[in-house]
Amino acid sequence: MGKELPILPSASQPPQSEQPESYIYSRAFCVREDSPPLRLLLDFLKSKGQIPLIPKMDPAALDDWAWVQISLGYNRERTPIQLFCLRDRGSYQDVLEQERAQFLERLSVFDDLEAQLVREHLTRARFIATTRLAPTDITDEGYDFNGWILEFFQENCNGLVQVDGQGFFSPKGELIVELED
């Protein structure tokens, strides 16, 4: 599944050399009450044949349920993927509410069943797992790695995946609501 999510830059964008540095964001809007500890994500990635590169940290921090951010590398020669967790309580609650409100507003123009289901899911989301990729330093391997991260939250936290410039994806990896930038 991770390899099926098409997290690629839009072909309609000018080449990166003509744009200021920007990032590609993807999210999993999760309705599970708590985000899982990072150790579970790392174990999931390893079970999929991935070898996540993480910064040196206290091993006990990997079992913390209240983590906020981590860098996950997929290749020592490439910029790591940044993973953030925004919860409906705590210090980043306002950021979660802003993200939710922005997407609900963008979805308000759609009147089909899929968009309605997405709106309901976003309203129930308890946290958002957000990945940030550097488009000038990402490879196909990195896009696949990002797909596995999103799949973890999709499978283990009842997450609904959204990719900037593309839209929302079903659990099968099919685009169900297209949202272009």
N, CA and C of each residue as an Amber inpcrd file, in Angstrom:
protein
   543
   0.8240000  -1.1850000   0.0000000   0.0000000   0.0000000   0.0000000
   0.8650000   1.2430000   0.0000000   1.9150000   1.2800000   0.8170000
   2.7520000   2.4540000   0.8910000   3.2800000   2.8490000  -0.4670000
   3.5630000   1.8870000  -1.2900000   4.0990000   2.1830000  -2.6080000
   3.0110000   2.5950000  -3.5850000   1.7280000   2.3970000  -3.2240000
   0.6430000   2.7370000  -4.1220000   0.2140000   4.1880000  -3.9940000
   0.5580000   4.8700000  -2.8980000   0.1540000   6.2590000  -2.7370000
   1.0450000   7.1240000  -3.6170000   0.4710000   7.8020000  -4.5950000
   1.2570000   8.5740000  -5.5570000   1.6470000   9.9350000  -5.0010000
   2.6420000   9.9740000  -4.1540000   3.0530000  11.2230000  -3.5310000
   4.1960000  11.7980000  -4.3440000   3.8130000  12.4490000  -5.4190000
   4.7730000  13.0420000  -6.3340000   4.3870000  14.4910000  -6.5660000
   5.3450000  15.3410000  -6.8820000   4.9890000  16.7270000  -7.1640000
   4.1080000  16.8200000  -8.4030000   3.2600000  17.8170000  -8.4200000
   2.3590000  18.0250000  -9.5510000   3.1590000  18.3780000 -10.7990000
   2.7910000  17.7840000 -11.9180000   3.5080000  18.0370000 -13.1710000
   3.2710000  19.4540000 -13.6790000   2.2160000  20.1130000 -13.2040000
   1.9110000  21.4590000 -13.6710000   2.7500000  22.5340000 -12.9860000
   3.5060000  22.1740000 -11.9630000   4.3330000  23.1440000 -11.2670000
   5.5960000  23.4260000 -12.0720000   6.0880000  24.6840000 -12.0220000
   7.3530000  24.9700000 -12.6870000   8.4870000  24.2180000 -12.0100000
   9.6000000  24.0210000 -12.6940000  10.7190000  23.3230000 -12.0770000
  11.1360000  24.0130000 -10.7790000  11.6770000  23.2210000  -9.8700000
  12.0460000  23.7310000  -8.5540000  13.0220000  24.8890000  -8.6170000
  13.8670000  24.9510000  -9.6270000  14.8430000  26.0270000  -9.7220000
  14.1600000  27.3800000  -9.9110000  12.8960000  27.3860000 -10.3660000
  12.1620000  28.6260000 -10.5800000  11.3070000  29.0000000  -9.3620000
  11.2500000  28.1450000  -8.3720000  10.4370000  28.3950000  -7.1980000
  11.3370000  28.5510000  -5.9760000  10.8700000  29.3000000  -4.9710000
  11.5940000  29.2950000  -3.7180000  11.4530000  27.9060000  -3.0800000
  12.3640000  27.5630000  -2.1880000  12.3110000  26.2520000  -1.5300000
  10.9660000  26.0930000  -0.8320000  10.2810000  25.0300000  -1.1230000
   9.0200000  24.7170000  -0.4650000   9.0440000  23.2360000  -0.1200000
   8.0340000  22.8020000   0.5660000   7.9730000  21.4090000   0.9860000
   6.7150000  20.7530000   0.4400000   6.7580000  19.4420000   0.3890000
   5.5900000  18.6340000   0.0720000   5.0860000  18.0950000   1.4070000
   3.8040000  18.2820000   1.6710000   3.2000000  17.7950000   2.9070000
   2.1960000  16.7040000   2.5910000   2.1490000  15.7270000   3.4630000
   1.1050000  14.7120000   3.4040000   0.6630000  14.4600000   4.8420000
  -0.5620000  14.0380000   4.9910000  -1.1240000  13.9060000   6.3240000
  -1.9590000  12.6460000   6.4410000  -2.0530000  12.1710000   7.6730000
  -3.0160000  11.1300000   8.0090000  -3.8700000  11.7060000   9.1430000
  -5.1480000  11.9590000   8.8390000  -6.0940000  12.4460000   9.8410000
  -6.6090000  11.2130000  10.5810000  -6.2570000  11.0870000  11.8540000
  -6.4900000   9.8510000  12.5990000  -7.5600000  10.0300000  13.6690000
  -8.5030000   9.0760000  13.7380000  -9.5670000   9.1540000  14.7200000
  -9.2630000   8.3630000  15.9880000  -8.2060000   7.6000000  15.9970000
  -7.7950000   6.9140000  17.2250000  -7.4940000   7.9700000  18.2780000
  -7.7880000   7.6780000  19.5430000  -7.6370000   8.6810000  20.5940000
  -6.1990000   9.1490000  20.7670000  -5.2580000   8.2220000  20.8190000
  -3.8590000   8.5890000  21.0520000  -2.9780000   8.1170000  19.9110000
  -1.9740000   8.9150000  19.6340000  -0.9860000   8.4830000  18.6410000
  -0.1060000   7.4100000  19.2770000   0.2940000   6.4230000  18.5040000
   1.1270000   5.3520000  19.0610000   2.5620000   5.8250000  19.2870000
   3.2730000   5.1460000  20.1910000   4.6810000   5.4990000  20.3870000
   5.4840000   5.2600000  19.1090000   6.5590000   5.9880000  18.9690000
   7.3880000   5.9010000  17.7630000   7.9710000   4.5080000  17.5440000
   8.2300000   3.7870000  18.6180000   8.7920000   2.4390000  18.4710000
   7.8910000   1.5600000  17.5940000   6.5770000   1.7040000  17.7270000
   5.6570000   0.9100000  16.9110000   5.7760000   1.2750000  15.4340000
   5.9300000   2.5680000  15.1440000   6.1350000   3.0010000  13.7540000
   7.4370000   2.4230000  13.2150000   8.5130000   2.5130000  13.9950000
   9.8070000   1.9940000  13.5380000   9.7470000   0.4900000  13.3020000
   9.0630000  -0.2410000  14.1980000   8.9010000  -1.6860000  14.0100000
   8.1000000  -1.9930000  12.7510000   7.0610000  -1.2040000  12.4890000
   6.2560000  -1.3780000  11.2820000   7.1190000  -1.1730000  10.0370000
   7.9050000  -0.0970000  10.0280000   8.7670000   0.1830000   8.8740000
   9.7560000  -0.9530000   8.6470000  10.3310000  -1.4670000   9.7290000
  11.2780000  -2.5830000   9.6070000  10.5760000  -3.8290000   9.0630000
   9.3140000  -4.0500000   9.4760000   8.5750000  -5.2260000   8.9840000
   8.2880000  -5.1230000   7.4930000   8.3300000  -3.9190000   6.9500000
   8.1090000  -3.7010000   5.5220000   9.4230000  -3.6390000   4.7440000
  10.5290000  -4.0050000   5.4070000  11.8270000  -4.0300000   4.7390000
  12.5140000  -2.6800000   4.6750000  12.0130000  -1.7110000   5.4140000
  12.6130000  -0.3860000   5.4460000  13.5780000  -0.2930000   6.6260000
  14.5930000   0.5260000   6.5010000  15.5390000   0.7270000   7.5950000
  15.5250000   2.2130000   7.9480000  14.6590000   2.6020000   8.9130000
  14.5680000   4.0190000   9.2570000  15.8280000   4.5000000   9.9810000
  16.3330000   5.6340000   9.5520000  17.4800000   6.2600000  10.1930000
  16.9420000   7.3600000  11.0990000  17.2170000   7.2410000  12.4030000
  16.7000000   8.2210000  13.3530000  17.8580000   8.8820000  14.0890000
  17.6390000  10.0960000  14.6140000  18.7010000  10.7550000  15.3670000
  18.9490000  10.0200000  16.6780000  20.1260000  10.2390000  17.2450000
  20.4120000   9.6420000  18.5500000  19.4590000  10.2450000  19.5670000
  18.8110000   9.3740000  20.3080000  17.8540000   9.8250000  21.3090000
  17.7550000   8.8010000  22.4200000  17.2160000   9.2230000  23.5280000
  16.9920000   8.3400000  24.6630000  16.0340000   7.2330000  24.2240000
  16.4240000   5.9680000  24.3680000  15.5430000   4.8720000  23.9290000
  14.1580000   4.9240000  24.5830000  14.0750000   5.4680000  25.7840000
  12.7740000   5.5730000  26.4550000  11.8490000   6.5280000  25.6920000
  12.4180000   7.4850000  24.9730000  11.6020000   8.4330000  24.2040000
  10.8330000   7.7320000  23.0880000  11.3530000   6.6070000  22.6210000
  10.6590000   5.8630000  21.5660000   9.3640000   5.2260000  22.0650000
   9.2170000   5.1010000  23.3780000   8.0140000   4.5110000  23.9580000
   7.0400000   5.5670000  24.4760000   7.3630000   6.8280000  24.2670000
   6.5220000   7.9290000  24.7270000   5.3410000   8.1120000  23.7820000
   4.1430000   8.2160000  24.3430000   2.9430000   8.4050000  23.5400000
   2.7440000   9.8650000  23.1570000   3.4490000  10.7700000  23.8130000
   3.2260000  12.2080000  23.6040000   4.3190000  12.8400000  22.7430000
   4.8720000  12.1150000  21.8030000   5.9190000  12.6650000  20.9460000
   5.3180000  13.7450000  20.0350000   6.1810000  14.6460000  19.5720000
   5.7280000  15.7680000  18.7600000   6.3550000  15.7400000  17.3720000
   7.6380000  15.4140000  17.2840000   8.3290000  15.4760000  15.9920000
   9.5210000  14.5330000  15.9970000   9.8300000  14.0120000  14.8070000
  11.0330000  13.2020000  14.6250000  11.4520000  13.2900000  13.1510000
  12.7400000  13.1880000  12.9200000  13.2840000  13.0860000  11.5600000
  13.4910000  11.6110000  11.2650000  12.9710000  11.1610000  10.1340000
  13.1280000   9.7670000   9.7210000  13.8540000   9.7320000   8.3890000
  15.0610000   9.2140000   8.4270000  15.8310000   9.1040000   7.2070000
  15.5970000   7.7840000   6.5120000  15.6850000   7.8100000   5.2100000
  15.5730000   6.5910000   4.4130000  16.8690000   6.3220000   3.6530000
  17.7460000   7.3430000   3.5940000  19.0200000   7.2390000   2.8920000
  19.9470000   8.2870000   3.4870000  21.1530000   7.8750000   3.8560000
  22.0880000   8.8040000   4.5060000  22.4560000   9.9950000   3.6230000
  22.3150000   9.8540000   2.3340000  22.6880000  10.9190000   1.3940000
  21.5400000  11.9030000   1.1160000  20.3760000  11.6610000   1.6930000
  19.1900000  12.4730000   1.3900000  18.6440000  13.1400000   2.6530000
  17.9290000  14.2410000   2.4480000  17.2780000  14.9420000   3.5530000
  16.2340000  14.0280000   4.1690000  16.2240000  13.9000000   5.4960000
  15.2200000  13.0300000   6.1170000  13.8120000  13.6130000   5.9970000
  12.8430000  12.7540000   6.1590000  11.4410000  13.1560000   6.1850000
  11.1250000  13.5920000   7.6120000  10.4940000  14.7320000   7.7430000
  10.0730000  15.2290000   9.0530000   8.6620000  14.7190000   9.3240000
   8.4600000  14.1660000  10.5130000   7.1510000  13.6730000  10.9170000
   6.7120000  14.4640000  12.1420000   5.5190000  15.0610000  12.0630000
   4.9580000  15.8530000  13.1520000   3.6490000  15.2180000  13.5970000
   3.3360000  15.3760000  14.8790000   2.0560000  14.8970000  15.3880000
   1.3330000  16.0630000  16.0530000   0.1810000  16.4030000  15.5040000
  -0.6570000  17.4760000  16.0330000  -1.8680000  16.8330000  16.6890000
  -2.0520000  17.0930000  17.9800000  -3.1380000  16.4490000  18.7320000
  -4.2680000  17.4340000  19.0450000  -5.4250000  16.8760000  19.3990000
  -6.5780000  17.7110000  19.7420000  -6.5100000  18.2180000  21.1830000
  -5.4050000  17.9980000  21.8210000  -5.1540000  18.5270000  23.1620000
  -3.6570000  18.7810000  23.2770000  -3.2860000  19.7330000  24.0890000
  -1.8700000  20.0270000  24.2490000  -1.4410000  21.2740000  23.5070000
  -0.1320000  21.4210000  23.3880000   0.4330000  22.6760000  22.8880000
   0.1740000  22.9470000  21.4060000  -0.0880000  21.9590000  20.5940000
  -0.3170000  22.1900000  19.1710000  -1.7750000  22.0000000  18.7630000
  -2.6700000  22.0650000  19.7390000  -4.0980000  21.9100000  19.4650000
  -4.5880000  22.9720000  18.4900000  -4.0980000  24.2010000  18.6210000
  -4.5350000  25.2740000  17.7270000  -4.1190000  25.0090000  16.2830000
  -2.9510000  24.3910000  16.0840000  -2.4920000  24.0760000  14.7260000
  -3.3830000  22.9920000  14.1150000  -3.7390000  21.9920000  14.9130000
  -4.6520000  20.9460000  14.4360000  -5.9790000  21.5810000  14.0240000
  -6.5110000  22.4680000  14.8450000  -7.7880000  23.1060000  14.5320000
  -7.6980000  23.9470000  13.2540000  -6.5830000  24.6300000  13.0380000
  -6.3960000  25.4130000  11.8190000  -6.3670000  24.5090000  10.5940000
  -5.6080000  23.3990000  10.6870000  -5.5250000  22.4500000   9.5640000
  -6.9120000  21.8900000   9.2430000  -7.6060000  21.4680000  10.2860000
  -8.9370000  20.8910000  10.0990000  -9.8690000  21.9160000   9.4380000
  -9.8810000  23.1420000   9.9560000 -10.7590000  24.1860000   9.4210000
 -10.4440000  24.4880000   7.9580000  -9.1560000  24.5510000   7.6170000
  -8.7720000  24.8300000   6.2290000  -9.2750000  23.7410000   5.2850000
  -9.1070000  22.4810000   5.6910000  -9.5440000  21.3910000   4.8200000
 -11.0670000  21.2960000   4.7690000 -11.7420000  21.5310000   5.8850000
 -13.2020000  21.5020000   5.8690000 -13.7480000  22.6020000   4.9600000
 -13.1010000  23.7710000   4.9710000 -13.5260000  24.8570000   4.0890000
 -13.3220000  24.4730000   2.6280000 -12.1730000  23.9010000   2.3120000
 -11.9060000  23.4940000   0.9260000 -12.8710000  22.4050000   0.4620000
 -13.2760000  21.5310000   1.3870000 -14.1900000  20.4410000   1.0460000
 -15.6420000  20.8970000   0.9580000 -15.9460000  22.0720000   1.4540000
 -17.3380000  22.5410000   1.4870000 -17.9320000  22.7360000   0.0950000
 -17.1200000  22.8800000  -0.9280000 -17.6400000  23.0710000  -2.2890000
 -18.0660000  21.7590000  -2.9530000 -17.7250000  20.6410000  -2.3340000
 -18.0850000  19.3300000  -2.8860000 -19.3900000  18.8590000  -2.2490000
 -20.2600000  18.2730000  -3.0560000 -21.5170000  17.7760000  -2.5040000
 -21.7020000  16.2670000  -2.7020000 -20.6490000  15.5720000  -3.0740000
 -20.7790000  14.1300000  -3.2840000 -20.5690000  13.3570000  -1.9750000
 -20.9120000  12.0890000  -2.0070000 -20.8470000  11.2340000  -0.8220000
 -19.4230000  11.1040000  -0.2940000 -18.4410000  10.9370000  -1.1820000
 -17.0560000  10.7770000  -0.7490000 -16.5820000  11.9900000   0.0390000
 -16.8770000  13.1870000  -0.4560000 -16.4640000  14.4090000   0.2440000
 -17.1610000  14.5160000   1.5970000 -18.4260000  14.1180000   1.6540000
 -19.1470000  14.1360000   2.9310000 -18.4830000  13.1980000   3.9390000
 -18.1040000  12.0060000   3.4930000 -17.4330000  11.0560000   4.3780000
 -16.0800000  11.5990000   4.8440000 -15.3540000  12.2620000   3.9550000
 -14.0720000  12.8620000   4.3230000 -14.2980000  13.9530000   5.3660000
 -15.2920000  14.8090000   5.1670000 -15.5930000  15.8750000   6.1380000
 -15.9140000  15.2830000   7.5090000 -16.7100000  14.2260000   7.5260000
 -17.0520000  13.5800000   8.8000000 -15.8060000  13.0160000   9.4750000
 -14.9330000  12.4170000   8.6860000 -13.6990000  11.8490000   9.2390000
 -12.8250000  12.9590000   9.8330000 -12.6580000  14.0440000   9.1090000
 -11.8450000  15.1580000   9.5950000 -12.4130000  15.7390000  10.8850000
 -13.7060000  15.8130000  10.9790000 -14.3550000  16.3430000  12.1780000
 -14.0770000  15.4540000  13.3870000 -14.0020000  14.1460000  13.1720000
 -13.7520000  13.1880000  14.2630000 -12.2700000  12.9910000  14.5800000
 -11.3810000  13.4740000  13.7250000  -9.9330000  13.2250000  13.8980000
  -9.4420000  13.7580000  15.2410000  -8.6660000  12.9210000  15.9250000
  -8.0990000  13.2880000  17.2280000  -6.6590000  13.7780000  17.1000000
  -5.9730000  13.3410000  16.0460000  -4.6240000  13.8370000  15.7810000
  -4.3260000  13.7320000  14.2970000  -3.3200000  14.5120000  13.8830000
  -2.8710000  14.4930000  12.4950000  -1.3890000  14.1570000  12.4890000
  -1.0280000  13.1150000  11.7840000   0.3860000  12.7810000  11.5530000
   0.7480000  13.4070000  10.2100000   1.6700000  14.3700000  10.2470000
   2.0350000  15.1300000   9.0470000   3.4740000  14.8440000   8.6700000
   3.7040000  14.5350000   7.4040000   5.0750000  14.3770000   6.9160000
   5.4210000  15.5710000   6.0370000   6.6850000  15.9660000   6.1230000
   7.1950000  17.0750000   5.3100000   8.4200000  16.5730000   4.5630000
   8.3800000  16.7020000   3.2290000   9.4620000  16.2290000   2.3640000
  10.0820000  17.4070000   1.6270000  11.3910000  17.3560000   1.4580000
  12.0990000  18.3720000   0.6640000  12.0670000  17.9260000  -0.7940000
  11.2980000  18.5910000  -1.6450000  11.1170000  18.1120000  -3.0240000
  12.3960000  18.1420000  -3.8580000  13.3660000  18.9560000  -3.4760000
  14.5960000  19.0260000  -4.2530000  15.5890000  17.9340000  -3.8560000
  15.2600000  17.1700000  -2.8100000  16.1870000  16.1400000  -2.3490000
  15.4560000  14.8630000  -1.9630000  14.4890000  14.4630000  -2.7790000
  13.7430000  13.2360000  -2.5050000  13.8370000  12.3270000  -3.7290000
  13.8890000  11.0430000  -3.4680000  13.9610000  10.0520000  -4.5410000
  12.7000000   9.1890000  -4.5090000  12.5640000   8.3100000  -5.4890000
  11.4450000   7.3640000  -5.4770000  11.4610000   6.5530000  -4.1860000
  12.6580000   6.2030000  -3.7310000  12.8020000   5.4650000  -2.4680000
  12.2060000   6.2760000  -1.3120000  12.4210000   7.5760000  -1.3290000
  11.8820000   8.4420000  -0.2880000  10.3680000   8.5520000  -0.3520000
   9.8150000   8.6440000  -1.5640000   8.3610000   8.6740000  -1.7040000
   7.7480000   7.3690000  -1.2090000   8.3900000   6.2440000  -1.5200000
   7.9150000   4.9500000  -1.0230000   7.9680000   4.9070000   0.4990000
   9.0720000   5.3840000   1.0630000   9.2480000   5.4010000   2.5160000
   8.1410000   6.2450000   3.1590000   7.8630000   7.4010000   2.5830000
   6.7890000   8.2540000   3.0850000   5.4470000   7.5270000   2.9970000
   5.2260000   6.7900000   1.9300000   3.9970000   6.0120000   1.7900000
   3.8410000   4.9840000   2.8930000   4.9480000   4.3580000   3.2920000
   4.8850000   3.3760000   4.3860000   4.5570000   4.0640000   5.7060000
   5.0950000   5.2580000   5.9300000   4.7760000   6.0080000   7.1620000
   3.2720000   6.2780000   7.1990000   2.7320000   6.7730000   6.0980000
   1.3000000   7.0740000   6.0400000   0.4620000   5.8090000   6.1970000
   0.9150000   4.7230000   5.5980000   0.1720000   3.4640000   5.7200000
   0.0940000   3.0180000   7.1760000   1.1720000   3.2040000   7.9380000
   1.1620000   2.8410000   9.3560000   0.0120000   3.5490000  10.0710000
  -0.1120000   4.8530000   9.8680000  -1.1640000   5.6080000  10.5450000
  -2.5420000   5.2770000   9.9870000  -2.5970000   4.9640000   8.7300000
  -3.8510000   4.5730000   8.1130000  -4.3550000   3.2620000   8.7310000
  -3.4760000   2.2900000   8.8430000  -3.8540000   0.9670000   9.3470000
  -4.0250000   0.9170000  10.8570000  -3.1740000   1.6010000  11.5980000
  -3.1500000   1.4570000  13.0510000  -3.9050000   2.5420000  13.8100000
  -4.2900000   3.6010000  13.1440000  -4.9370000   4.7260000  13.8260000
  -6.1950000   5.1860000  13.1200000  -6.7080000   4.3550000  12.2110000
  -7.8740000   4.7110000  11.4130000  -7.6520000   6.0680000  10.7560000
  -6.5230000   6.1810000  10.0720000  -6.1500000   7.4410000   9.4330000
  -6.6490000   7.5490000   8.0130000  -6.9700000   8.7710000   7.6220000
  -7.3600000   9.0860000   6.2520000  -6.2440000   9.9330000   5.6590000
  -5.6560000   9.4680000   4.5660000  -4.4800000  10.1100000   3.9810000
  -4.8720000  11.2400000   3.0480000  -4.1430000  12.3620000   3.1860000
  -4.2760000  13.5170000   2.3130000  -2.8800000  13.8980000   1.8490000
  -2.7500000  14.2420000   0.5680000  -1.4760000  14.6610000  -0.0040000
  -1.6960000  16.0030000  -0.6960000  -0.8800000  16.9900000  -0.3380000
  -1.0130000  18.3110000  -0.9510000  -0.8720000  18.2070000  -2.4630000
  -1.7130000  18.9520000  -3.1660000  -1.6840000  18.9680000  -4.6230000
  -2.4190000  17.8050000  -5.2530000  -2.9070000  16.8830000  -4.4190000
  -3.6120000  15.7220000  -4.9550000  -4.9840000  15.5470000  -4.3390000
  -5.0440000  15.3320000  -3.0280000  -6.3320000  15.1720000  -2.3750000
  -6.3230000  14.1030000  -1.3180000  -7.4900000  13.4900000  -1.1100000
  -7.6830000  12.4600000  -0.0870000  -7.7560000  11.0920000  -0.7450000
  -7.2030000  10.1000000  -0.0470000  -7.1070000   8.7430000  -0.5810000
  -7.8590000   7.7510000   0.2920000  -8.4700000   6.7740000  -0.3470000
  -9.1400000   5.6840000   0.3670000  -8.0720000   4.7720000   0.9720000
  -8.4870000   3.8800000   1.8700000  -7.5220000   2.9130000   2.4210000
  -6.8770000   2.0260000   1.3540000  -7.5130000   1.9170000   0.1760000
  -6.9390000   1.1220000  -0.9060000  -5.9640000   1.9250000  -1.7630000
  -5.7750000   3.2120000  -1.4210000  -4.8430000   4.0450000  -2.1700000
  -5.4540000   4.7340000  -3.3720000  -6.7900000   4.7200000  -3.4750000
  -7.4760000   5.3700000  -4.5970000  -7.8150000   6.8020000  -4.2200000
  -7.6120000   7.7330000  -5.1460000  -7.9650000   9.1200000  -4.9280000
  -9.4790000   9.2330000  -4.8780000 -10.0200000   9.6880000  -3.7300000
 -11.4770000   9.7590000  -3.5950000 -12.0050000  11.1920000  -3.6560000
 -11.1820000  12.1640000  -3.2370000 -11.5400000  13.5750000  -3.3750000
 -10.2980000  14.3020000  -3.8550000 -10.3700000  14.8390000  -5.0700000
  -9.2290000  15.5340000  -5.6360000  -9.2100000  16.9810000  -5.1540000
  -8.0820000  17.4040000  -4.6020000  -7.8820000  18.7850000  -4.1620000
  -6.5540000  19.2680000  -4.7370000  -6.6170000  20.1340000  -5.7050000
  -5.3970000  20.6920000  -6.2570000  -5.0360000  21.9490000  -5.4920000
  -3.7710000  22.3150000  -5.4930000  -3.3440000  23.5390000  -4.8100000
  -3.7620000  24.7510000  -5.5930000
